[in-house]
């Protein structure tokens, strides 16, 4: 039976390192508060003029090289982001043009922090049924151009960083070797207002209108809004439940998991989820310390960093889980 596997991964982050102390010079916050509440010490910010599809290119090229193939071998691109280059066309299109892959189908996945898992599930399904053989899955974000760095926006601004990650998904007939064993996805749009950016509101006519003035966006709609406590609680519950669902579907227990690469929302969320599921702390990857929350990029970036540190090795059972705006959440099991 045809299965899919991750045959290459890559990542890229912009050069500029922004430490907690740097943010404390812009807003009322401190290194101590950020480290205690989130685990984050620094993150990367892209310079003005750079867009999401641009930082995705080096990540994708690294993943293709890792898989030992070129862009000419790719027959589908899935692009996950919540910070698209434009409202339309999709960033998959602008990315594909930068990669020089005309004619290759592209699809944007707009599922925020769970975007990589939605893309992986889609790639897995297409590969299994034989529609596409080589799927390039990309998760990339530029958050720093759309955050409020005043004290009003501090709850959100300290969390996010810019970055890109990519994975190549290809077929395998080896049911005992590296493969995607399962992906479970969920969403609950009743919580859409707990974490959102409303700058584009198509219900208004014309859409950019405030107090009768066209082109004026009120501050509360210009920046991301977040109910941090609600997101935190649902993230812990959602990721925990999705991991239990994954273990049950694969007839495994937590002891069978060799490595856990969660979406990096907050180190406390990852630690709590691991504890509830029964995954020991030394099996959990925390790339958030150096890169913050990079949303759709965080899982492929976590895989890259774990491998770089020698923690991700062939044959390992790797658990993935994510939770994000929407709400959206899910889990996956990958044999490396
Ligand atoms: N620096 C200093 N103080 C701050 C900051 C900051 N950056 N941000 C908030 N505070 C203050 C608050 O104003 C509040 O002050 P008050 O008590 O005087 O009102 C105090 O700190 C405590 O605020 P809480 O919101 O209770 O702090 P909490 O411990 O919940 O931590 C946090 C806040 C870090 C945002 C947490 O709720 C969280 O991580 N939530 C999940 C957020 C998340 O994961 N979002 C992304 C997931 S989805 C996705 O990735 C798109």
Boltz pocket constraint, residues with backbone or C-beta under 6 A from the ligand:
constraints:
  - pocket:
      binder: B
      contacts: [[A, 28], [A, 29], [A, 30], [A, 33], [A, 34], [A, 37], [A, 38], [A, 112], [A, 113], [A, 154], [A, 155], [A, 156], [A, 158], [A, 159], [A, 195], [A, 226], [A, 227], [A, 228], [A, 229], [A, 231], [A, 232], [A, 235], [A, 264], [A, 265], [A, 266], [A, 293], [A, 295], [A, 323], [A, 324], [A, 325]]
      max_distance: 6.0
